[in-house]
Amino acid sequence: MGIVTTKEMFKKAREGKYAIGAFNVNNMEIIQAISDAVRETNSPVIMQVSSSAIKYARFPYLINMVKAASEETNVPIALHLDHGADFEICKTCIDNGFSSVMIDGSKYDFDENVALTKRVVDYAHDRGIVVEAELGKLSGIEDDVNVSEADSSYTNPEQALEFVQKTNCDSLAVAIGTSHGAYKFKGEPKLRFDVLDKITSLLPENYPLVLHGASSVIPEILEKCNKYGAEIPGAQGVPENILREAASRGICKVNVDTDIRLAMTAAIREMFALEPATFDPRKYMGAARDLISEIVKHKIINVFGSNDRA
């Protein structure tokens, strides 16, 4: 099938009130795990990479592995830049085969964010590529993104409408209470659905909205990590019922990174603890790949509802 843009998959997701999983990829095993899951579930998917992932795995490897996945699975797969920090990284990704890019100008004031986003949108649209932007600031740490709780802010609904009108971005990441990393909530997990509802009421009908920082930090996986030597106490993610409700209210792309990292860590730590003589990378990386695939399948079927939508 080849790599596709998110335009058609978002249209179907918004109309069907389900979400597309956007999973961060860093290496071959993660890409294969997601490929296996989407092939079994017949689900469209977004494989996204951060600037840090590009530095780690390098452009040609990531691009060609995702291309291989799109050909092997024969389901819609988009290749997306996550949290592009400037015009240059977005341009490089567009010029090298990405079908979607995110320009994250949320650290700037409104006018600067608009100007930067519009510059990327104009360049991307001339080449048939779609653009995600962000308005509002999520707290937490993920790769190059580091925002303190004090500096975080919810998306202003009226500004969201103005922003979309001025930039013509294809989708918008909104801040409604999630955060990056494994520690998303200190107390009861709760999202500002009133803010989300206001945004959806003002934006054009079925406009695609994105939820960042949306890993569930699955308790069983976290417990396995800590059981076999990790030190990740008290981590808490977004409950699955909240993610399902978000999809029904206009979120059509849900970002998942931390859950993949935890699954890989849990599988490898368990094997090293139970089979200390193991030193074949294919064995412990294979176990990690299998667990990631199970997690992705679970999310597609039981959380996002995107199975059988390809």
C-alpha positions as YAML, in Angstrom:
chain: A
units: angstrom
residues:
- id: 1
  name: MET
  ca: [0.00, 0.00, 0.00]
- id: 2
  name: GLY
  ca: [2.81, 2.42, 0.80]
- id: 3
  name: ILE
  ca: [2.92, 5.24, 3.35]
- id: 4
  name: VAL
  ca: [-0.22, 7.42, 3.37]
- id: 5
  name: THR
  ca: [-1.21, 10.74, 4.93]
- id: 6
  name: THR
  ca: [-3.55, 10.95, 7.91]
- id: 7
  name: LYS
  ca: [-6.26, 12.88, 6.06]
- id: 8
  name: GLU
  ca: [-8.54, 9.97, 5.13]
- id: 9
  name: MET
  ca: [-7.96, 8.00, 8.35]
- id: 10
  name: PHE
  ca: [-8.81, 11.08, 10.46]
- id: 11
  name: LYS
  ca: [-11.97, 11.73, 8.44]
- id: 12
  name: LYS
  ca: [-13.19, 8.18, 9.04]
- id: 13
  name: ALA
  ca: [-12.16, 8.24, 12.73]
- id: 14
  name: ARG
  ca: [-13.97, 11.52, 13.41]
- id: 15
  name: GLU
  ca: [-17.14, 10.35, 11.71]
- id: 16
  name: GLY
  ca: [-16.99, 6.94, 13.42]
- id: 17
  name: LYS
  ca: [-16.11, 8.38, 16.85]
- id: 18
  name: TYR
  ca: [-13.01, 6.25, 17.28]
- id: 19
  name: ALA
  ca: [-9.31, 7.12, 17.51]
- id: 20
  name: ILE
  ca: [-6.19, 6.23, 15.55]
- id: 21
  name: GLY
  ca: [-3.23, 5.05, 17.61]
- id: 22
  name: ALA
  ca: [-0.05, 7.04, 17.03]
- id: 23
  name: PHE
  ca: [2.83, 4.94, 18.35]
- id: 24
  name: ASN
  ca: [6.38, 6.24, 18.73]
- id: 25
  name: VAL
  ca: [8.99, 4.06, 17.06]
- id: 26
  name: ASN
  ca: [12.72, 3.91, 17.74]
- id: 27
  name: ASN
  ca: [13.97, 0.62, 16.29]
- id: 28
  name: MET
  ca: [13.13, -2.41, 14.16]
- id: 29
  name: GLU
  ca: [11.49, -4.45, 16.91]
- id: 30
  name: ILE
  ca: [9.01, -1.71, 17.79]
- id: 31
  name: ILE
  ca: [8.10, -1.20, 14.13]
- id: 32
  name: GLN
  ca: [7.65, -4.95, 13.63]
- id: 33
  name: ALA
  ca: [5.53, -5.23, 16.79]
- id: 34
  name: ILE
  ca: [3.17, -2.50, 15.60]
- id: 35
  name: SER
  ca: [3.10, -4.01, 12.09]
- id: 36
  name: ASP
  ca: [2.10, -7.40, 13.46]
- id: 37
  name: ALA
  ca: [-0.66, -5.82, 15.57]
- id: 38
  name: VAL
  ca: [-2.20, -3.74, 12.79]
- id: 39
  name: ARG
  ca: [-2.08, -6.63, 10.33]
- id: 40
  name: GLU
  ca: [-3.97, -8.85, 12.79]
- id: 41
  name: THR
  ca: [-6.51, -6.16, 13.66]
- id: 42
  name: ASN
  ca: [-6.86, -4.63, 10.17]
- id: 43
  name: SER
  ca: [-6.36, -1.20, 11.72]
- id: 44
  name: PRO
  ca: [-4.88, 1.99, 10.30]
- id: 45
  name: VAL
  ca: [-2.01, 3.32, 12.36]
- id: 46
  name: ILE
  ca: [0.45, 6.19, 12.69]
- id: 47
  name: MET
  ca: [4.11, 5.42, 13.29]
- id: 48
  name: GLN
  ca: [5.72, 8.54, 14.62]
- id: 49
  name: VAL
  ca: [9.28, 9.50, 15.40]
- id: 50
  name: SER
  ca: [10.74, 12.24, 17.54]
- id: 51
  name: SER
  ca: [13.90, 14.21, 16.84]
- id: 52
  name: SER
  ca: [15.64, 12.05, 19.44]
- id: 53
  name: ALA
  ca: [14.52, 8.89, 17.65]
- id: 54
  name: ILE
  ca: [15.94, 10.26, 14.40]
- id: 55
  name: LYS
  ca: [19.27, 10.95, 16.10]
- id: 56
  name: TYR
  ca: [19.28, 7.45, 17.57]
- id: 57
  name: ALA
  ca: [18.13, 5.33, 14.62]
- id: 58
  name: ARG
  ca: [18.93, 7.71, 11.73]
- id: 59
  name: PHE
  ca: [16.70, 8.81, 8.86]
- id: 60
  name: PRO
  ca: [17.32, 6.11, 6.22]
- id: 61
  name: TYR
  ca: [16.75, 3.25, 8.66]
- id: 62
  name: LEU
  ca: [13.54, 4.61, 10.15]
- id: 63
  name: ILE
  ca: [12.02, 5.64, 6.84]
- id: 64
  name: ASN
  ca: [12.80, 2.39, 5.06]
- id: 65
  name: MET
  ca: [11.66, 0.21, 7.96]
- id: 66
  name: VAL
  ca: [8.30, 2.02, 8.06]
- id: 67
  name: LYS
  ca: [8.05, 1.70, 4.26]
- id: 68
  name: ALA
  ca: [8.67, -2.04, 4.63]
- id: 69
  name: ALA
  ca: [5.94, -2.21, 7.27]
- id: 70
  name: SER
  ca: [3.46, -0.43, 5.02]
- id: 71
  name: GLU
  ca: [4.16, -2.87, 2.19]
- id: 72
  name: GLU
  ca: [4.05, -5.95, 4.42]
- id: 73
  name: THR
  ca: [0.83, -5.12, 6.27]
- id: 74
  name: ASN
  ca: [-1.20, -3.67, 3.39]
- id: 75
  name: VAL
  ca: [-3.08, -1.40, 5.83]
- id: 76
  name: PRO
  ca: [-2.89, 2.41, 5.96]
- id: 77
  name: ILE
  ca: [0.27, 3.53, 7.78]
- id: 78
  name: ALA
  ca: [1.30, 7.16, 8.14]
- id: 79
  name: LEU
  ca: [4.86, 8.21, 8.96]
- id: 80
  name: HIS
  ca: [4.73, 11.24, 11.24]
- id: 81
  name: LEU
  ca: [7.23, 13.59, 12.86]
- id: 82
  name: ASP
  ca: [6.36, 14.02, 16.54]
- id: 83
  name: HIS
  ca: [7.10, 17.40, 18.18]
- id: 84
  name: GLY
  ca: [9.06, 19.04, 15.39]
- id: 85
  name: ALA
  ca: [10.82, 21.94, 17.07]
- id: 86
  name: ASP
  ca: [11.46, 24.18, 14.06]
- id: 87
  name: PHE
  ca: [10.87, 24.66, 10.34]
- id: 88
  name: GLU
  ca: [14.14, 22.95, 9.38]
- id: 89
  name: ILE
  ca: [13.37, 19.56, 10.96]
- id: 90
  name: CYS
  ca: [9.88, 19.62, 9.45]
- id: 91
  name: LYS
  ca: [11.28, 20.47, 6.02]
- id: 92
  name: THR
  ca: [13.85, 17.69, 6.26]
- id: 93
  name: CYS
  ca: [11.16, 15.13, 7.13]
- id: 94
  name: ILE
  ca: [8.86, 16.35, 4.35]
- id: 95
  name: ASP
  ca: [11.69, 16.19, 1.82]
- id: 96
  name: ASN
  ca: [12.65, 12.67, 2.93]
- id: 97
  name: GLY
  ca: [9.37, 10.81, 2.67]
- id: 98
  name: PHE
  ca: [7.31, 11.58, 5.77]
- id: 99
  name: SER
  ca: [3.58, 11.84, 5.09]
- id: 100
  name: SER
  ca: [2.81, 14.00, 8.12]
- id: 101
  name: VAL
  ca: [4.70, 16.38, 10.40]
- id: 102
  name: MET
  ca: [4.00, 18.11, 13.67]
- id: 103
  name: ILE
  ca: [5.31, 21.60, 14.24]
- id: 104
  name: ASP
  ca: [5.29, 22.30, 17.97]
- id: 105
  name: GLY
  ca: [5.29, 26.05, 18.47]
- id: 106
  name: SER
  ca: [3.49, 25.83, 21.82]
- id: 107
  name: LYS
  ca: [6.52, 27.23, 23.66]
- id: 108
  name: TYR
  ca: [6.10, 30.54, 21.79]
- id: 109
  name: ASP
  ca: [3.46, 33.20, 22.23]
- id: 110
  name: PHE
  ca: [0.32, 32.94, 20.10]
- id: 111
  name: ASP
  ca: [1.47, 35.13, 17.19]
- id: 112
  name: GLU
  ca: [4.88, 33.43, 16.95]
- id: 113
  name: ASN
  ca: [3.22, 30.01, 17.05]
- id: 114
  name: VAL
  ca: [0.86, 31.07, 14.25]
- id: 115
  name: ALA
  ca: [3.69, 32.39, 12.08]
- id: 116
  name: LEU
  ca: [5.87, 29.31, 12.50]
- id: 117
  name: THR
  ca: [3.00, 26.90, 11.98]
- id: 118
  name: LYS
  ca: [1.78, 28.70, 8.85]
- id: 119
  name: ARG
  ca: [5.27, 28.59, 7.36]
- id: 120
  name: VAL
  ca: [5.40, 24.81, 7.82]
- id: 121
  name: VAL
  ca: [1.82, 24.37, 6.57]
- id: 122
  name: ASP
  ca: [2.50, 26.34, 3.39]
- id: 123
  name: TYR
  ca: [5.61, 24.29, 2.63]
- id: 124
  name: ALA
  ca: [3.93, 20.97, 3.46]
- id: 125
  name: HIS
  ca: [0.67, 21.57, 1.60]
- id: 126
  name: ASP
  ca: [2.54, 22.48, -1.58]
- id: 127
  name: ARG
  ca: [3.96, 18.95, -1.42]
- id: 128
  name: GLY
  ca: [0.81, 17.07, -0.40]
- id: 129
  name: ILE
  ca: [1.87, 16.58, 3.23]
- id: 130
  name: VAL
  ca: [-0.36, 17.21, 6.26]
- id: 131
  name: VAL
  ca: [0.55, 19.18, 9.37]
- id: 132
  name: GLU
  ca: [-0.33, 18.80, 13.05]
- id: 133
  name: ALA
  ca: [0.16, 21.80, 15.32]
- id: 134
  name: GLU
  ca: [-0.17, 22.39, 19.06]
- id: 135
  name: LEU
  ca: [-1.87, 25.07, 21.13]
- id: 136
  name: GLY
  ca: [-1.57, 24.96, 24.92]
- id: 137
  name: LYS
  ca: [1.25, 23.38, 26.88]
- id: 138
  name: LEU
  ca: [1.42, 19.87, 28.33]
- id: 139
  name: SER
  ca: [3.62, 19.37, 31.36]
- id: 140
  name: GLY
  ca: [6.12, 16.52, 31.67]
- id: 141
  name: ILE
  ca: [9.26, 15.21, 30.03]
- id: 142
  name: GLU
  ca: [9.52, 13.23, 26.78]
- id: 143
  name: ASP
  ca: [12.70, 13.26, 24.72]
- id: 144
  name: ASP
  ca: [13.38, 16.93, 23.91]
- id: 145
  name: VAL
  ca: [10.08, 18.15, 25.41]
- id: 146
  name: ASN
  ca: [10.41, 19.38, 28.99]
- id: 147
  name: VAL
  ca: [7.64, 21.56, 30.47]
- id: 148
  name: SER
  ca: [7.16, 22.15, 34.19]
- id: 149
  name: GLU
  ca: [3.71, 21.87, 35.75]
- id: 150
  name: ALA
  ca: [3.83, 25.59, 36.52]
- id: 151
  name: ASP
  ca: [4.40, 26.41, 32.84]
- id: 152
  name: SER
  ca: [1.65, 24.14, 31.51]
- id: 153
  name: SER
  ca: [-1.66, 25.59, 30.31]
- id: 154
  name: TYR
  ca: [-4.98, 24.42, 28.88]
- id: 155
  name: THR
  ca: [-5.86, 25.20, 25.28]
- id: 156
  name: ASN
  ca: [-8.01, 28.32, 24.96]
- id: 157
  name: PRO
  ca: [-11.04, 27.35, 22.80]
- id: 158
  name: GLU
  ca: [-11.48, 30.78, 21.20]
- id: 159
  name: GLN
  ca: [-7.77, 30.91, 20.40]
- id: 160
  name: ALA
  ca: [-8.00, 27.40, 18.92]
- id: 161
  name: LEU
  ca: [-10.52, 28.59, 16.34]
- id: 162
  name: GLU
  ca: [-8.41, 31.64, 15.47]
- id: 163
  name: PHE
  ca: [-5.28, 29.50, 15.28]
- id: 164
  name: VAL
  ca: [-6.79, 26.97, 12.88]
- id: 165
  name: GLN
  ca: [-8.24, 29.72, 10.69]
- id: 166
  name: LYS
  ca: [-4.93, 31.59, 10.48]
- id: 167
  name: THR
  ca: [-2.62, 28.58, 9.98]
- id: 168
  name: ASN
  ca: [-4.81, 26.13, 8.03]
- id: 169
  name: CYS
  ca: [-3.19, 23.27, 9.98]
- id: 170
  name: ASP
  ca: [-4.75, 19.85, 9.34]
- id: 171
  name: SER
  ca: [-5.06, 18.75, 12.97]
- id: 172
  name: LEU
  ca: [-4.54, 20.32, 16.37]
- id: 173
  name: ALA
  ca: [-3.03, 18.87, 19.54]
- id: 174
  name: VAL
  ca: [-4.90, 20.25, 22.53]
- id: 175
  name: ALA
  ca: [-3.96, 20.47, 26.20]
- id: 176
  name: ILE
  ca: [-6.82, 19.24, 28.41]
- id: 177
  name: GLY
  ca: [-4.94, 17.73, 31.35]
- id: 178
  name: THR
  ca: [-2.63, 14.97, 30.11]
- id: 179
  name: SER
  ca: [1.14, 15.17, 30.46]
- id: 180
  name: HIS
  ca: [4.22, 13.56, 28.97]
- id: 181
  name: GLY
  ca: [6.12, 10.75, 30.71]
- id: 182
  name: ALA
  ca: [5.08, 8.03, 33.17]
- id: 183
  name: TYR
  ca: [3.84, 10.35, 35.92]
- id: 184
  name: LYS
  ca: [0.77, 11.98, 34.40]
- id: 185
  name: PHE
  ca: [-1.38, 12.55, 37.51]
- id: 186
  name: LYS
  ca: [-0.64, 13.12, 41.18]
- id: 187
  name: GLY
  ca: [-4.20, 12.53, 42.32]
- id: 188
  name: GLU
  ca: [-7.34, 11.29, 40.61]
- id: 189
  name: PRO
  ca: [-6.87, 11.08, 36.83]
- id: 190
  name: LYS
  ca: [-9.14, 13.64, 35.21]
- id: 191
  name: LEU
  ca: [-9.33, 15.47, 31.89]
- id: 192
  name: ARG
  ca: [-11.04, 18.78, 31.13]
- id: 193
  name: PHE
  ca: [-13.76, 17.50, 28.84]
- id: 194
  name: ASP
  ca: [-15.54, 20.83, 29.21]
- id: 195
  name: VAL
  ca: [-12.56, 22.46, 27.46]
- id: 196
  name: LEU
  ca: [-12.56, 19.75, 24.78]
- id: 197
  name: ASP
  ca: [-16.30, 20.13, 24.18]
- id: 198
  name: LYS
  ca: [-15.96, 23.88, 23.80]
- id: 199
  name: ILE
  ca: [-13.12, 23.48, 21.31]
- id: 200
  name: THR
  ca: [-15.07, 20.96, 19.19]
- id: 201
  name: SER
  ca: [-18.14, 23.22, 19.24]
- id: 202
  name: LEU
  ca: [-16.17, 26.16, 17.82]
- id: 203
  name: LEU
  ca: [-14.00, 24.39, 15.24]
- id: 204
  name: PRO
  ca: [-15.35, 23.21, 11.86]
- id: 205
  name: GLU
  ca: [-17.43, 20.04, 12.05]
- id: 206
  name: ASN
  ca: [-15.34, 16.87, 12.43]
- id: 207
  name: TYR
  ca: [-12.07, 18.80, 12.69]
- id: 208
  name: PRO
  ca: [-9.33, 16.36, 13.85]
- id: 209
  name: LEU
  ca: [-8.04, 16.85, 17.40]
- id: 210
  name: VAL
  ca: [-5.03, 15.12, 18.95]
- id: 211
  name: LEU
  ca: [-4.30, 13.97, 22.50]
- id: 212
  name: HIS
  ca: [-0.65, 13.90, 23.51]
- id: 213
  name: GLY
  ca: [0.69, 12.32, 26.70]
- id: 214
  name: ALA
  ca: [-1.96, 9.60, 26.50]
- id: 215
  name: SER
  ca: [-0.22, 6.39, 27.59]
- id: 216
  name: SER
  ca: [-2.18, 4.39, 30.16]
- id: 217
  name: VAL
  ca: [0.91, 3.24, 32.13]
- id: 218
  name: ILE
  ca: [-0.72, -0.20, 32.31]
- id: 219
  name: PRO
  ca: [-0.51, -1.37, 35.95]
- id: 220
  name: GLU
  ca: [0.44, -4.98, 35.10]
- id: 221
  name: ILE
  ca: [3.31, -3.83, 32.90]
- id: 222
  name: LEU
  ca: [4.50, -1.30, 35.47]
- id: 223
  name: GLU
  ca: [4.36, -3.98, 38.17]
- id: 224
  name: LYS
  ca: [6.46, -6.33, 36.06]
- id: 225
  name: CYS
  ca: [9.06, -3.60, 35.48]
- id: 226
  name: ASN
  ca: [9.38, -2.91, 39.18]
- id: 227
  name: LYS
  ca: [9.29, -6.61, 40.12]
- id: 228
  name: TYR
  ca: [12.38, -7.24, 38.05]
- id: 229
  name: GLY
  ca: [14.48, -4.33, 39.21]
- id: 230
  name: ALA
  ca: [13.09, -1.11, 37.78]
- id: 231
  name: GLU
  ca: [12.53, 1.91, 40.01]
- id: 232
  name: ILE
  ca: [9.34, 3.51, 38.71]
- id: 233
  name: PRO
  ca: [7.18, 3.86, 41.84]
- id: 234
  name: GLY
  ca: [3.80, 5.55, 41.75]
- id: 235
  name: ALA
  ca: [3.63, 6.11, 37.99]
- id: 236
  name: GLN
  ca: [0.12, 6.75, 36.72]
- id: 237
  name: GLY
  ca: [-1.28, 7.16, 33.23]
- id: 238
  name: VAL
  ca: [-4.57, 7.97, 31.53]
- id: 239
  name: PRO
  ca: [-7.26, 5.36, 32.33]
- id: 240
  name: GLU
  ca: [-8.59, 3.56, 29.30]
- id: 241
  name: ASN
  ca: [-12.21, 4.57, 29.91]
- id: 242
  name: ILE
  ca: [-11.14, 8.23, 29.77]
- id: 243
  name: LEU
  ca: [-9.37, 7.65, 26.45]
- id: 244
  name: ARG
  ca: [-12.50, 6.01, 25.02]
- id: 245
  name: GLU
  ca: [-14.59, 8.98, 26.10]
- id: 246
  name: ALA
  ca: [-12.07, 11.38, 24.57]
- id: 247
  name: ALA
  ca: [-12.43, 9.56, 21.23]
- id: 248
  name: SER
  ca: [-16.20, 9.90, 21.38]
- id: 249
  name: ARG
  ca: [-15.83, 13.66, 21.97]
- id: 250
  name: GLY
  ca: [-13.59, 14.53, 19.03]
- id: 251
  name: ILE
  ca: [-10.09, 13.16, 19.71]
- id: 252
  name: CYS
  ca: [-9.15, 11.13, 16.65]
- id: 253
  name: LYS
  ca: [-5.40, 10.67, 17.25]
- id: 254
  name: VAL
  ca: [-3.99, 9.35, 20.54]
- id: 255
  name: ASN
  ca: [-0.23, 9.40, 21.11]
- id: 256
  name: VAL
  ca: [1.41, 6.43, 22.83]
- id: 257
  name: ASP
  ca: [5.10, 6.32, 23.73]
- id: 258
  name: THR
  ca: [5.58, 5.57, 27.43]
- id: 259
  name: ASP
  ca: [3.53, 2.34, 27.28]
- id: 260
  name: ILE
  ca: [5.82, 1.00, 24.55]
- id: 261
  name: ARG
  ca: [8.92, 1.87, 26.53]
- id: 262
  name: LEU
  ca: [7.52, 0.20, 29.64]
- id: 263
  name: ALA
  ca: [6.53, -2.96, 27.73]
- id: 264
  name: MET
  ca: [10.00, -3.29, 26.23]
- id: 265
  name: THR
  ca: [11.61, -2.71, 29.61]
- id: 266
  name: ALA
  ca: [9.34, -5.22, 31.36]
- id: 267
  name: ALA
  ca: [9.97, -8.01, 28.85]
- id: 268
  name: ILE
  ca: [13.74, -7.57, 28.81]
- id: 269
  name: ARG
  ca: [14.07, -7.23, 32.58]
- id: 270
  name: GLU
  ca: [11.95, -10.35, 33.13]
- id: 271
  name: MET
  ca: [14.06, -12.44, 30.77]
- id: 272
  name: PHE
  ca: [17.34, -11.26, 32.26]
- id: 273
  name: ALA
  ca: [16.03, -12.06, 35.76]
- id: 274
  name: LEU
  ca: [14.55, -15.47, 34.95]
- id: 275
  name: GLU
  ca: [17.10, -16.56, 32.37]
- id: 276
  name: PRO
  ca: [20.40, -14.94, 33.43]
- id: 277
  name: ALA
  ca: [22.40, -17.06, 30.99]
- id: 278
  name: THR
  ca: [20.62, -15.42, 28.03]
- id: 279
  name: PHE
  ca: [22.82, -13.18, 25.91]
- id: 280
  name: ASP
  ca: [21.28, -13.60, 22.48]
- id: 281
  name: PRO
  ca: [19.68, -10.23, 21.59]
- id: 282
  name: ARG
  ca: [17.19, -11.98, 19.33]
- id: 283
  name: LYS
  ca: [15.74, -13.77, 22.32]
- id: 284
  name: TYR
  ca: [15.20, -10.84, 24.67]
- id: 285
  name: MET
  ca: [14.40, -8.35, 21.91]
- id: 286
  name: GLY
  ca: [11.99, -10.92, 20.46]
- id: 287
  name: ALA
  ca: [10.24, -11.17, 23.82]
- id: 288
  name: ALA
  ca: [10.00, -7.36, 23.93]
- id: 289
  name: ARG
  ca: [8.57, -7.29, 20.41]
- id: 290
  name: ASP
  ca: [5.90, -9.84, 21.33]
- id: 291
  name: LEU
  ca: [4.78, -7.93, 24.44]
- id: 292
  name: ILE
  ca: [4.66, -4.60, 22.59]
- id: 293
  name: SER
  ca: [2.53, -6.20, 19.89]
- id: 294
  name: GLU
  ca: [0.07, -7.47, 22.51]
- id: 295
  name: ILE
  ca: [-0.17, -4.01, 24.07]
- id: 296
  name: VAL
  ca: [-0.76, -2.36, 20.68]
- id: 297
  name: LYS
  ca: [-3.46, -4.91, 19.80]
- id: 298
  name: HIS
  ca: [-5.16, -4.33, 23.13]
- id: 299
  name: LYS
  ca: [-5.23, -0.58, 22.59]
- id: 300
  name: ILE
  ca: [-6.49, -0.85, 19.02]
- id: 301
  name: ILE
  ca: [-9.35, -3.20, 19.93]
- id: 302
  name: ASN
  ca: [-10.31, -2.25, 23.48]
- id: 303
  name: VAL
  ca: [-9.34, 1.41, 23.76]
- id: 304
  name: PHE
  ca: [-9.26, 3.14, 20.37]
- id: 305
  name: GLY
  ca: [-11.82, 1.03, 18.48]
- id: 306
  name: SER
  ca: [-9.89, 1.27, 15.20]
- id: 307
  name: ASN
  ca: [-9.87, -2.45, 14.43]
- id: 308
  name: ASP
  ca: [-11.42, -3.51, 11.12]
- id: 309
  name: ARG
  ca: [-11.36, 0.13, 9.93]
- id: 310
  name: ALA
  ca: [-8.60, -0.15, 7.32]
...
